[in-house]
Amino acid sequence: QVQLADAGGGLVQPGGSLRLSCAASGGTFSGYAVGWFRQAPGKEREFVATNRWRGGTTVYSESVKGRFTISRDGAENTAYLQMNSLLPEDTAVYYCAVGRPIMSTIRKESAYYNWGQGTQVTVSS
């Protein structure tokens, strides 16, 4: 089974950028969708973005569309979430995950079965 390690979080000012990474071990992302979710304090975990396969369908939540970009490298062992124009409301713990969702389940946590440990992103001046 693919194990995931996400990293790259930190403290950034509003309007700034961060790039999160998700490294796979014990396998690659080939054949899997890679998703990003986030959980803010006191809130439920929510969908951020998913790339169904390399070069394939990519879906973003409305709150991050146009600001965040999901990608994966050519070897398909690292995935990224490039976050630009960050807002205070983007503050959360971010998690990467892998699964094989169909389009109707692509935003659902239950469609993903391996998760990273999470990385904290704080947007504050």
C-alpha positions as CSV (number, residue, x, y, z in Angstrom):
1,Q,0.0,0.0,0.0
2,V,1.1,3.5,-0.8
3,Q,2.1,5.5,2.3
4,L,2.0,9.2,2.3
5,A,4.0,12.0,3.9
6,D,2.9,15.5,3.5
7,A,5.1,18.6,4.1
8,G,5.6,22.2,3.3
9,G,3.3,24.0,5.6
10,G,4.2,27.0,7.6
11,L,3.3,30.6,8.5
12,V,2.7,33.0,5.6
13,Q,1.3,36.5,5.3
14,P,-2.0,37.1,3.5
15,G,-1.4,37.2,-0.2
16,G,1.6,35.0,0.1
17,S,2.3,31.5,-1.4
18,L,3.2,28.1,-0.2
19,R,3.8,24.8,-1.9
20,L,2.8,21.6,-0.1
21,S,4.2,18.3,-1.1
22,C,3.0,14.7,-0.7
23,A,5.6,12.0,-1.0
24,A,4.6,8.4,-1.7
25,S,6.5,5.4,-0.4
26,G,5.9,1.8,-1.0
27,G,4.5,2.6,-4.4
28,T,3.6,5.5,-6.7
29,F,0.5,7.5,-7.4
30,S,0.1,5.8,-10.8
31,G,-3.4,4.7,-11.2
32,Y,-4.6,6.6,-8.1
33,A,-6.3,9.9,-7.6
34,V,-4.4,12.3,-5.3
35,G,-6.5,14.6,-3.3
36,W,-6.0,17.4,-0.8
37,F,-8.3,18.1,2.1
38,R,-8.0,20.6,5.0
39,Q,-9.4,21.0,8.5
40,A,-9.6,24.3,10.2
41,P,-9.9,24.6,14.0
42,G,-13.4,23.7,15.1
43,K,-14.5,22.7,11.6
44,E,-15.0,19.5,9.7
45,R,-12.4,18.4,7.2
46,E,-13.2,19.7,3.7
47,F,-12.3,18.9,0.2
48,V,-9.7,21.2,-1.5
49,A,-8.6,19.6,-4.8
50,T,-8.1,16.3,-6.6
51,N,-6.2,15.1,-9.6
52,R,-7.6,11.9,-10.8
53,W,-4.5,10.8,-12.7
54,R,-1.5,12.5,-14.2
55,G,-2.7,14.8,-16.9
56,G,-6.3,13.9,-16.2
57,T,-9.3,15.4,-14.5
58,T,-8.6,18.0,-11.9
59,V,-11.3,19.3,-9.6
60,Y,-11.1,22.2,-7.1
61,S,-13.4,23.5,-4.5
62,E,-14.9,26.9,-5.3
63,S,-13.1,28.5,-2.4
64,V,-9.6,27.8,-3.9
65,K,-10.3,27.7,-7.6
66,G,-8.0,30.1,-9.4
67,R,-5.6,30.3,-6.5
68,F,-4.5,26.7,-5.9
69,T,-2.9,24.3,-8.4
70,I,-2.6,20.5,-7.9
71,S,0.1,18.6,-9.7
72,R,2.3,15.5,-9.6
73,D,5.8,14.9,-10.8
74,G,6.7,12.7,-13.8
75,A,7.8,9.8,-11.7
76,E,4.4,10.0,-9.9
77,N,6.0,9.7,-6.5
78,T,5.4,13.3,-5.3
79,A,2.3,15.4,-5.6
80,Y,2.1,19.1,-4.9
81,L,-0.4,21.7,-4.0
82,Q,0.7,25.2,-5.0
83,M,-1.2,27.8,-3.0
84,N,-1.1,31.4,-4.1
85,S,-2.9,34.5,-2.9
86,L,-3.4,32.9,0.5
87,L,-6.2,34.2,2.8
88,P,-6.6,33.9,6.5
89,E,-9.5,31.6,5.9
90,D,-7.1,29.1,4.3
91,T,-5.5,28.5,7.7
92,A,-5.9,24.8,8.4
93,V,-4.2,21.4,8.6
94,Y,-3.8,20.1,5.1
95,Y,-3.9,16.4,4.3
96,C,-3.1,14.6,1.1
97,A,-4.8,11.3,0.3
98,V,-5.0,8.7,-2.4
99,G,-7.9,6.7,-3.7
100,R,-9.9,5.7,-6.8
101,P,-13.0,7.9,-6.6
102,I,-15.5,8.1,-9.3
103,M,-16.6,11.5,-10.3
104,S,-19.7,11.5,-8.0
105,T,-17.5,10.7,-5.0
106,I,-14.4,12.8,-5.8
107,R,-15.0,15.3,-3.1
108,K,-15.8,12.7,-0.4
109,E,-13.3,11.7,2.3
110,S,-14.7,8.2,2.2
111,A,-13.4,7.8,-1.4
112,Y,-9.8,8.0,-0.3
113,Y,-8.2,5.3,1.8
114,N,-4.6,6.3,2.5
115,W,-3.8,9.7,4.2
116,G,-0.8,11.7,5.1
117,Q,-0.3,12.9,8.6
118,G,-1.2,16.5,7.8
119,T,0.8,19.8,7.6
120,Q,-0.2,23.0,9.3
121,V,-0.7,26.1,7.1
122,T,-1.2,29.4,9.0
123,V,-2.0,32.6,7.1
124,S,-1.7,35.6,9.3
125,S,0.0,39.0,9.4
